[in-house]
C-alpha cells in the first residue's frame, strides 16, 4: 500500500513537473529582465511617472469627485461640477490658483485640476487600446508575412509602404474633419493605421531571423502545423520586441489626441488637448496673456509632455532588456 502511494506521488510529480518547470523558467526570466530594467535610470524614471499619473487618475480623482468635488447646490437653480459646471461663486473667470481651486479655473469657471485628473484615465485608455491593436496587428501580419513569404509577404509589405507614404497627423486631421471621432474611434483608427505600417516591417524582420532557427525546422519535421509553429514558436520569440514598440505607440496615440483636440476636431467631453484648445480659442494664449494666464495651458501641457516622455523612457529601458548589445557587462 505504501509503495502504491509513493508511486502515485511520483507519478503526480512527473505529470506536474513540465508546468512547474515552465513557471519557474518564466519567473526566472522575469526576475532577470526586471533586474536589467531596474538598472536603467531613465526606464525607472518613466515607470514612476506613469505610476504617479495612474494613481492620480484612477484613485485620487474618484475620491475627490465623491467628496470635495461632489456636486453641491450653489443656489436654487445651479449645481456645480468641477469638470463640466460653472463656479459662479467666482466673480472673474479664469481665476488664478487658490485654496478653493489649486490650479485655478478656466474661462468657463471649471476647475483645472479636476479636468486634469478627469482626463488622465481616458488618456491611458486611448494610448493602451491603440497600442494593443497596433501590436496585435503588427505581430500577426509581420509573422505571417515572414513565415509564408511570396505573394503574402509582397502584399503586406507593399501595404505597409503605402501606409508609410501618408503623413500620420495630417491624415488623422482629414479623417476627423470627415466624421465624428471620439476617443474609442480614435484609438481604433490609430491602431489600424499603425498596425499596418512601420511596426509590421520591423517585426517581420525579427520573425525572419526566428524562422531560420533550427527549432523551427525541427517543429516542421515533427509534423507541426503552420498555425501551431507561428503561435507557439515564432510569436513568443518576437513578443519582447512587440512589447517594446507598444510603449512607443502609447506615446504616439496620446500625442495625436492632443494635437487633434487642440484643433477642436474630436467629439469628446474633456482631455488635456481640449483644455489647451479652450484657453486658445478664448484668446488666453496670445501675446502677454500666455504668461499672465499660465495655469490655463501649463498644467495640461506638462501632463502631455510628462506622460509621453514617461512611456518613451520605459521603452528605452525595455530596449536594454530586448537588445543584448545594450546590456551592461
KETOR-633330 format. One record per residue (C-alpha): x, y, z; residue in three letters; residue number from 1. Coordinates in Angstrom, 2 decimals. Layout:
! KETOR-633330
@east X, north Y, up Z, residu ALA, num NUM .
...
This chain:
! KETOR-633330
@east 0.00, north 0.00, up 0.00, residu UNK, num 1 .
@east 2.86, north 2.35, up 0.85, residu UNK, num 2 .
@east 4.58, north 1.52, up -2.44, residu UNK, num 3 .
@east 1.35, north 2.32, up -4.27, residu UNK, num 4 .
@east 1.05, north 5.72, up -2.55, residu UNK, num 5 .
@east 4.69, north 6.55, up -3.31, residu UNK, num 6 .
@east 4.16, north 5.54, up -6.93, residu UNK, num 7 .
@east 1.10, north 7.81, up -7.23, residu UNK, num 8 .
@east 3.04, north 10.71, up -5.68, residu UNK, num 9 .
@east 5.97, north 10.20, up -8.04, residu UNK, num 10 .
@east 3.59, north 9.96, up -10.99, residu UNK, num 11 .
@east 1.87, north 13.19, up -9.92, residu UNK, num 12 .
@east 5.23, north 14.95, up -9.63, residu UNK, num 13 .
@east 6.24, north 13.75, up -13.09, residu UNK, num 14 .
@east 2.92, north 14.94, up -14.52, residu UNK, num 15 .
@east 3.17, north 18.37, up -12.90, residu UNK, num 16 .
@east 6.87, north 18.86, up -13.49, residu UNK, num 17 .
@east 6.62, north 20.34, up -17.04, residu UNK, num 18 .
@east 4.20, north 23.01, up -15.84, residu UNK, num 19 .
@east 6.28, north 23.74, up -12.75, residu UNK, num 20 .
@east 9.44, north 23.95, up -14.83, residu UNK, num 21 .
@east 7.77, north 26.34, up -17.25, residu UNK, num 22 .
@east 6.56, north 28.56, up -14.40, residu UNK, num 23 .
@east 10.00, north 28.57, up -12.79, residu UNK, num 24 .
@east 11.66, north 29.46, up -16.10, residu UNK, num 25 .
@east 9.18, north 32.29, up -16.69, residu UNK, num 26 .
@east 9.68, north 33.62, up -13.16, residu UNK, num 27 .
@east 13.46, north 33.39, up -13.54, residu UNK, num 28 .
@east 13.31, north 35.24, up -16.88, residu UNK, num 29 .
@east 11.06, north 37.90, up -15.34, residu UNK, num 30 .
@east 13.45, north 38.48, up -12.43, residu UNK, num 31 .
@east 16.42, north 38.71, up -14.75, residu UNK, num 32 .
@east 14.63, north 41.12, up -17.10, residu UNK, num 33 .
@east 13.43, north 43.20, up -14.16, residu UNK, num 34 .
@east 16.99, north 43.37, up -12.83, residu UNK, num 35 .
@east 18.21, north 44.66, up -16.19, residu UNK, num 36 .
@east 15.33, north 47.12, up -16.49, residu UNK, num 37 .
@east 15.74, north 48.41, up -12.93, residu UNK, num 38 .
@east 19.36, north 49.29, up -13.69, residu UNK, num 39 .
@east 18.12, north 51.72, up -16.33, residu UNK, num 40 .
@east 17.63, north 55.05, up -14.55, residu UNK, num 41 .
@east 15.69, north 56.52, up -17.44, residu UNK, num 42 .
@east 13.40, north 53.48, up -17.57, residu UNK, num 43 .
@east 12.67, north 53.60, up -13.83, residu UNK, num 44 .
@east 12.03, north 57.36, up -14.04, residu UNK, num 45 .
@east 9.42, north 56.74, up -16.73, residu UNK, num 46 .
@east 7.83, north 53.94, up -14.71, residu UNK, num 47 .
@east 7.48, north 56.13, up -11.61, residu UNK, num 48 .
@east 5.92, north 58.94, up -13.64, residu UNK, num 49 .
@east 3.37, north 56.54, up -15.11, residu UNK, num 50 .
@east 2.57, north 55.15, up -11.65, residu UNK, num 51 .
@east 2.04, north 58.66, up -10.25, residu UNK, num 52 .
@east -0.31, north 59.57, up -13.10, residu UNK, num 53 .
@east -2.18, north 56.27, up -12.74, residu UNK, num 54 .
@east -2.70, north 56.77, up -9.00, residu UNK, num 55 .
@east -3.81, north 60.38, up -9.56, residu UNK, num 56 .
@east -6.31, north 59.46, up -12.26, residu UNK, num 57 .
@east -7.65, north 56.12, up -11.02, residu UNK, num 58 .
@east -7.51, north 56.66, up -7.24, residu UNK, num 59 .
@east -7.23, north 60.34, up -6.31, residu UNK, num 60 .
@east -9.80, north 61.70, up -8.75, residu UNK, num 61 .
@east -12.67, north 59.33, up -7.73, residu UNK, num 62 .
@east -12.03, north 60.18, up -4.06, residu UNK, num 63 .
@east -12.04, north 63.92, up -4.67, residu UNK, num 64 .
@east -15.02, north 63.70, up -7.03, residu UNK, num 65 .
@east -17.10, north 61.89, up -4.42, residu UNK, num 66 .
@east -16.09, north 64.16, up -1.53, residu UNK, num 67 .
@east -14.67, north 67.64, up -2.11, residu UNK, num 68 .
@east -15.83, north 67.99, up -5.71, residu UNK, num 69 .
@east -19.23, north 66.41, up -5.22, residu UNK, num 70 .
@east -21.89, north 68.49, up -6.97, residu UNK, num 71 .
@east -23.48, north 70.85, up -4.49, residu UNK, num 72 .
@east -26.22, north 73.39, up -4.97, residu UNK, num 73 .
@east -24.83, north 76.91, up -5.14, residu UNK, num 74 .
@east -28.32, north 78.33, up -5.35, residu UNK, num 75 .
@east -31.79, north 77.12, up -6.14, residu UNK, num 76 .
@east -31.10, north 76.86, up -9.89, residu UNK, num 77 .
@east -27.38, north 76.00, up -10.29, residu UNK, num 78 .
@east -25.33, north 72.92, up -9.39, residu UNK, num 79 .
@east -21.57, north 72.83, up -9.83, residu UNK, num 80 .
@east -19.49, north 70.07, up -11.39, residu UNK, num 81 .
@east -15.71, north 70.77, up -11.48, residu UNK, num 82 .
@east -15.31, north 69.29, up -14.97, residu UNK, num 83 .
@east -18.38, north 70.48, up -16.82, residu UNK, num 84 .
@east -20.02, north 73.01, up -14.49, residu UNK, num 85 .
@east -19.54, north 76.66, up -13.72, residu UNK, num 86 .
@east -18.44, north 78.07, up -10.38, residu UNK, num 87 .
@east -20.49, north 81.25, up -10.15, residu UNK, num 88 .
@east -19.08, north 81.97, up -6.70, residu UNK, num 89 .
@east -16.01, north 83.35, up -8.51, residu UNK, num 90 .
@east -16.59, north 86.85, up -9.88, residu UNK, num 91 .
@east -13.97, north 86.75, up -12.63, residu UNK, num 92 .
@east -13.01, north 83.66, up -14.61, residu UNK, num 93 .
@east -10.43, north 82.43, up -15.40, residu UNK, num 94 .
@east -9.33, north 82.69, up -11.78, residu UNK, num 95 .
@east -5.73, north 82.08, up -10.65, residu UNK, num 96 .
@east -4.79, north 79.24, up -8.29, residu UNK, num 97 .
@east -6.29, north 79.49, up -4.82, residu UNK, num 98 .
@east -7.23, north 77.27, up -1.89, residu UNK, num 99 .
@east -10.63, north 76.61, up -3.47, residu UNK, num 100 .
@east -9.08, north 75.77, up -6.88, residu UNK, num 101 .
@east -5.46, north 74.68, up -6.52, residu UNK, num 102 .
@east -4.70, north 75.11, up -10.23, residu UNK, num 103 .
@east -7.23, north 77.86, up -10.87, residu UNK, num 104 .
@east -10.24, north 77.82, up -13.18, residu UNK, num 105 .
@east -10.61, north 78.07, up -16.95, residu UNK, num 106 .
@east -12.57, north 80.78, up -18.85, residu UNK, num 107 .
@east -15.80, north 78.82, up -18.18, residu UNK, num 108 .
@east -15.19, north 78.59, up -14.44, residu UNK, num 109 .
@east -14.22, north 74.92, up -14.46, residu UNK, num 110 .
@east -11.57, north 73.60, up -12.10, residu UNK, num 111 .
@east -8.25, north 72.98, up -13.92, residu UNK, num 112 .
@east -7.06, north 70.26, up -11.51, residu UNK, num 113 .
@east -10.37, north 68.40, up -11.81, residu UNK, num 114 .
@east -10.17, north 68.47, up -15.61, residu UNK, num 115 .
@east -6.56, north 67.30, up -15.48, residu UNK, num 116 .
@east -7.31, north 64.30, up -13.23, residu UNK, num 117 .
@east -10.57, north 63.50, up -15.04, residu UNK, num 118 .
@east -8.72, north 63.23, up -18.35, residu UNK, num 119 .
@east -5.90, north 61.03, up -17.06, residu UNK, num 120 .
@east -7.68, north 57.61, up -17.17, residu UNK, num 121 .
@east -9.04, north 58.43, up -20.63, residu UNK, num 122 .
@east -5.56, north 59.24, up -21.91, residu UNK, num 123 .
@east -4.31, north 55.94, up -20.53, residu UNK, num 124 .
@east -7.21, north 54.06, up -22.14, residu UNK, num 125 .
@east -6.64, north 55.74, up -25.50, residu UNK, num 126 .
@east -2.91, north 55.02, up -25.53, residu UNK, num 127 .
@east -3.16, north 51.42, up -24.34, residu UNK, num 128 .
@east -6.06, north 50.43, up -26.64, residu UNK, num 129 .
@east -4.36, north 51.97, up -29.68, residu UNK, num 130 .
@east -1.04, north 50.32, up -28.77, residu UNK, num 131 .
@east -2.62, north 46.89, up -28.20, residu UNK, num 132 .
@east -4.36, north 47.00, up -31.59, residu UNK, num 133 .
@east -1.14, north 48.15, up -33.26, residu UNK, num 134 .
@east 0.99, north 45.45, up -31.65, residu UNK, num 135 .
@east -1.57, north 42.69, up -32.31, residu UNK, num 136 .
@east -1.86, north 43.54, up -35.99, residu UNK, num 137 .
@east 1.84, north 44.23, up -36.45, residu UNK, num 138 .
@east 2.88, north 41.00, up -34.74, residu UNK, num 139 .
@east 0.36, north 38.85, up -36.59, residu UNK, num 140 .
@east 0.93, north 40.35, up -40.03, residu UNK, num 141 .
@east 4.70, north 40.55, up -39.63, residu UNK, num 142 .
@east 4.90, north 36.91, up -38.53, residu UNK, num 143 .
@east 2.62, north 35.59, up -41.26, residu UNK, num 144 .
@east 4.50, north 37.58, up -43.92, residu UNK, num 145 .
@east 7.86, north 36.26, up -42.76, residu UNK, num 146 .
@east 6.68, north 32.68, up -42.45, residu UNK, num 147 .
@east 4.91, north 32.30, up -45.80, residu UNK, num 148 .
@east 6.81, north 34.82, up -47.92, residu UNK, num 149 .
@east 5.93, north 35.03, up -51.61, residu UNK, num 150 .
@east 2.70, north 36.77, up -52.57, residu UNK, num 151 .
@east 1.56, north 37.14, up -48.95, residu UNK, num 152 .
@east 4.76, north 38.86, up -47.94, residu UNK, num 153 .
@east 4.77, north 41.12, up -51.01, residu UNK, num 154 .
@east 1.15, north 42.20, up -50.46, residu UNK, num 155 .
@east 1.57, north 43.16, up -46.79, residu UNK, num 156 .
@east 4.93, north 44.86, up -47.31, residu UNK, num 157 .
@east 3.59, north 46.99, up -50.15, residu UNK, num 158 .
@east 0.56, north 47.82, up -47.99, residu UNK, num 159 .
@east 2.92, north 48.91, up -45.20, residu UNK, num 160 .
@east 4.85, north 51.06, up -47.65, residu UNK, num 161 .
@east 1.58, north 52.65, up -48.78, residu UNK, num 162 .
@east 0.58, north 53.45, up -45.18, residu UNK, num 163 .
@east 4.00, north 54.98, up -44.52, residu UNK, num 164 .
@east 3.58, north 57.30, up -47.52, residu UNK, num 165 .
@east 0.78, north 59.21, up -45.78, residu UNK, num 166 .
@east 1.81, north 61.79, up -43.14, residu UNK, num 167 .
@east 0.21, north 60.47, up -39.97, residu UNK, num 168 .
@east -1.10, north 63.60, up -38.20, residu UNK, num 169 .
@east -2.44, north 65.35, up -41.35, residu UNK, num 170 .
@east -4.19, north 62.10, up -42.30, residu UNK, num 171 .
@east -5.86, north 61.94, up -38.88, residu UNK, num 172 .
@east -6.89, north 65.59, up -39.24, residu UNK, num 173 .
@east -8.58, north 64.79, up -42.57, residu UNK, num 174 .
@east -10.41, north 61.80, up -41.08, residu UNK, num 175 .
@east -11.51, north 63.83, up -38.04, residu UNK, num 176 .
@east -12.84, north 66.52, up -40.33, residu UNK, num 177 .
@east -14.92, north 64.00, up -42.29, residu UNK, num 178 .
@east -16.56, north 62.17, up -39.38, residu UNK, num 179 .
@east -17.35, north 62.43, up -35.68, residu UNK, num 180 .
@east -14.41, north 60.94, up -33.79, residu UNK, num 181 .
@east -14.43, north 60.09, up -30.08, residu UNK, num 182 .
@east -11.62, north 58.56, up -28.05, residu UNK, num 183 .
@east -12.54, north 54.94, up -28.81, residu UNK, num 184 .
@east -12.88, north 55.63, up -32.53, residu UNK, num 185 .
@east -9.56, north 57.48, up -32.48, residu UNK, num 186 .
@east -7.88, north 54.55, up -30.72, residu UNK, num 187 .
@east -9.21, north 52.16, up -33.38, residu UNK, num 188 .
@east -8.07, north 54.41, up -36.24, residu UNK, num 189 .
@east -4.59, north 54.90, up -34.79, residu UNK, num 190 .
@east -4.28, north 51.19, up -34.01, residu UNK, num 191 .
@east -5.29, north 50.13, up -37.51, residu UNK, num 192 .
@east -3.10, north 52.66, up -39.31, residu UNK, num 193 .
@east -0.06, north 51.92, up -37.14, residu UNK, num 194 .
@east -0.65, north 48.17, up -37.20, residu UNK, num 195 .
@east -0.34, north 48.05, up -40.99, residu UNK, num 196 .
@east 2.62, north 50.46, up -41.04, residu UNK, num 197 .
@east 6.20, north 50.53, up -39.89, residu UNK, num 198 .
@east 5.83, north 48.13, up -36.97, residu UNK, num 199 .
@east 4.88, north 45.37, up -39.42, residu UNK, num 200 .
@east 8.15, north 45.80, up -41.30, residu UNK, num 201 .
@east 10.22, north 45.76, up -38.10, residu UNK, num 202 .
@east 8.53, north 42.69, up -36.62, residu UNK, num 203 .
@east 8.67, north 40.89, up -39.96, residu UNK, num 204 .
@east 12.45, north 41.36, up -39.95, residu UNK, num 205 .
@east 12.66, north 39.86, up -36.47, residu UNK, num 206 .
@east 10.37, north 36.97, up -37.48, residu UNK, num 207 .
@east 12.62, north 36.25, up -40.48, residu UNK, num 208 .
@east 15.51, north 35.72, up -38.06, residu UNK, num 209 .
@east 13.47, north 33.34, up -35.91, residu UNK, num 210 .
@east 12.10, north 31.49, up -38.94, residu UNK, num 211 .
@east 15.50, north 30.03, up -39.88, residu UNK, num 212 .
@east 16.32, north 28.77, up -36.38, residu UNK, num 213 .
@east 16.89, north 25.01, up -36.02, residu UNK, num 214 .
@east 13.94, north 24.51, up -33.64, residu UNK, num 215 .
@east 11.56, north 25.78, up -36.37, residu UNK, num 216 .
@east 12.88, north 23.14, up -38.78, residu UNK, num 217 .
@east 12.54, north 20.54, up -36.04, residu UNK, num 218 .
@east 8.91, north 21.51, up -35.50, residu UNK, num 219 .
@east 8.22, north 21.19, up -39.24, residu UNK, num 220 .
@east 9.88, north 17.77, up -39.40, residu UNK, num 221 .
@east 7.86, north 16.58, up -36.40, residu UNK, num 222 .
@east 4.65, north 17.39, up -38.29, residu UNK, num 223 .
@east 3.58, north 20.60, up -36.53, residu UNK, num 224 .
@east 1.09, north 22.68, up -38.49, residu UNK, num 225 .
@east 1.87, north 26.17, up -39.73, residu UNK, num 226 .
@east -0.53, north 27.91, up -37.30, residu UNK, num 227 .
@east 0.99, north 25.94, up -34.41, residu UNK, num 228 .
@east 4.53, north 26.96, up -35.37, residu UNK, num 229 .
@east 3.52, north 30.62, up -35.78, residu UNK, num 230 .
@east 1.61, north 30.83, up -32.49, residu UNK, num 231 .
@east 3.83, north 28.68, up -30.30, residu UNK, num 232 .
@east 7.32, north 29.24, up -31.68, residu UNK, num 233 .
@east 7.68, north 32.42, up -33.73, residu UNK, num 234 .
@east 5.33, north 34.87, up -31.99, residu UNK, num 235 .
@east 6.67, north 34.17, up -28.45, residu UNK, num 236 .
@east 10.18, north 34.94, up -29.71, residu UNK, num 237 .
@east 9.25, north 38.34, up -31.15, residu UNK, num 238 .
@east 6.90, north 39.37, up -28.32, residu UNK, num 239 .
@east 9.62, north 41.20, up -26.35, residu UNK, num 240 .
@east 10.21, north 43.45, up -29.36, residu UNK, num 241 .
@east 6.44, north 43.84, up -29.81, residu UNK, num 242 .
@east 6.08, north 44.93, up -26.18, residu UNK, num 243 .
@east 8.90, north 47.43, up -26.65, residu UNK, num 244 .
@east 7.13, north 49.07, up -29.58, residu UNK, num 245 .
@east 3.88, north 49.03, up -27.65, residu UNK, num 246 .
@east 5.37, north 51.59, up -25.25, residu UNK, num 247 .
@east 6.31, north 53.88, up -28.13, residu UNK, num 248 .
@east 2.83, north 53.55, up -29.65, residu UNK, num 249 .
@east 1.19, north 54.67, up -26.39, residu UNK, num 250 .
@east 3.19, north 57.89, up -26.66, residu UNK, num 251 .
@east 2.18, north 58.40, up -30.29, residu UNK, num 252 .
@east -1.53, north 57.88, up -29.57, residu UNK, num 253 .
@east -1.63, north 60.35, up -26.66, residu UNK, num 254 .
@east 0.27, north 62.96, up -28.65, residu UNK, num 255 .
@east -2.04, north 62.51, up -31.65, residu UNK, num 256 .
@east -5.11, north 63.02, up -29.47, residu UNK, num 257 .
@east -3.62, north 66.19, up -28.01, residu UNK, num 258 .
@east -3.00, north 67.61, up -31.48, residu UNK, num 259 .
@east -6.49, north 66.78, up -32.75, residu UNK, num 260 .
@east -8.12, north 68.14, up -29.57, residu UNK, num 261 .
@east -6.12, north 71.35, up -29.89, residu UNK, num 262 .
@east -7.66, north 71.84, up -33.33, residu UNK, num 263 .
@east -11.12, north 71.06, up -31.93, residu UNK, num 264 .
@east -11.61, north 68.03, up -34.18, residu UNK, num 265 .
@east -12.64, north 65.42, up -31.60, residu UNK, num 266 .
@east -16.08, north 64.76, up -30.16, residu UNK, num 267 .
@east -15.01, north 64.26, up -26.55, residu UNK, num 268 .
@east -16.05, north 65.63, up -23.17, residu UNK, num 269 .
@east -12.66, north 66.61, up -21.83, residu UNK, num 270 .
@east -8.96, north 65.96, up -22.49, residu UNK, num 271 .
@east -5.63, north 67.64, up -21.95, residu UNK, num 272 .
@east -5.54, north 68.85, up -25.54, residu UNK, num 273 .
@east -9.07, north 70.19, up -25.23, residu UNK, num 274 .
@east -8.04, north 72.20, up -22.15, residu UNK, num 275 .
@east -5.38, north 73.97, up -24.22, residu UNK, num 276 .
@east -7.86, north 74.41, up -27.07, residu UNK, num 277 .
@east -10.34, north 76.11, up -24.72, residu UNK, num 278 .
@east -7.71, north 78.56, up -23.50, residu UNK, num 279 .
@east -6.52, north 79.24, up -27.03, residu UNK, num 280 .
@east -9.96, north 79.92, up -28.51, residu UNK, num 281 .
@east -10.71, north 82.32, up -25.64, residu UNK, num 282 .
@east -7.56, north 84.28, up -26.50, residu UNK, num 283 .
@east -5.53, north 83.50, up -23.39, residu UNK, num 284 .
@east -2.53, north 82.02, up -25.26, residu UNK, num 285 .
@east -1.75, north 85.14, up -27.24, residu UNK, num 286 .
@east 0.87, north 87.80, up -26.59, residu UNK, num 287 .
@east 1.34, north 88.71, up -22.94, residu UNK, num 288 .
@east -1.67, north 86.60, up -21.92, residu UNK, num 289 .
@east 0.40, north 83.44, up -22.29, residu UNK, num 290 .
@east 2.44, north 84.43, up -19.25, residu UNK, num 291 .
@east -0.38, north 86.06, up -17.31, residu UNK, num 292 .
@east -2.72, north 83.09, up -17.58, residu UNK, num 293 .
@east -0.10, north 80.35, up -17.36, residu UNK, num 294 .
@east -2.34, north 77.97, up -15.38, residu UNK, num 295 .
@east -4.62, north 77.53, up -18.40, residu UNK, num 296 .
@east -2.01, north 75.88, up -20.62, residu UNK, num 297 .
@east 0.96, north 74.87, up -18.44, residu UNK, num 298 .
@east -0.68, north 72.02, up -16.41, residu UNK, num 299 .
@east -2.17, north 70.19, up -19.43, residu UNK, num 300 .
@east 0.96, north 70.91, up -21.47, residu UNK, num 301 .
@east 3.17, north 69.49, up -18.75, residu UNK, num 302 .
@east 0.87, north 66.47, up -18.37, residu UNK, num 303 .
@east 1.11, north 65.66, up -22.09, residu UNK, num 304 .
@east 4.88, north 66.12, up -22.06, residu UNK, num 305 .
@east 5.44, north 64.04, up -18.92, residu UNK, num 306 .
@east 3.21, north 61.10, up -19.84, residu UNK, num 307 .
@east 4.52, north 60.90, up -23.42, residu UNK, num 308 .
@east 8.09, north 61.19, up -22.15, residu UNK, num 309 .
@east 7.43, north 58.58, up -19.45, residu UNK, num 310 .
@east 6.28, north 55.89, up -21.88, residu UNK, num 311 .
@east 9.20, north 56.75, up -24.15, residu UNK, num 312 .
@east 11.58, north 56.37, up -21.20, residu UNK, num 313 .
@east 10.05, north 52.99, up -20.36, residu UNK, num 314 .
@east 10.58, north 51.96, up -23.96, residu UNK, num 315 .
@east 14.22, north 52.98, up -23.76, residu UNK, num 316 .
@east 14.58, north 50.94, up -20.58, residu UNK, num 317 .
@east 12.95, north 47.93, up -22.22, residu UNK, num 318 .
@east 15.31, north 48.35, up -25.16, residu UNK, num 319 .
@east 18.14, north 47.34, up -22.86, residu UNK, num 320 .
@east 16.18, north 44.21, up -21.94, residu UNK, num 321 .
@east 15.35, north 43.24, up -25.52, residu UNK, num 322 .
@east 18.68, north 44.22, up -27.10, residu UNK, num 323 .
@east 21.58, north 42.23, up -25.57, residu UNK, num 324 .
@east 24.13, north 44.64, up -27.07, residu UNK, num 325 .
@east 22.83, north 47.43, up -24.82, residu UNK, num 326 .
@east 23.06, north 45.43, up -21.60, residu UNK, num 327 .
@east 25.68, north 46.38, up -19.09, residu UNK, num 328 .
@east 28.55, north 43.94, up -18.84, residu UNK, num 329 .
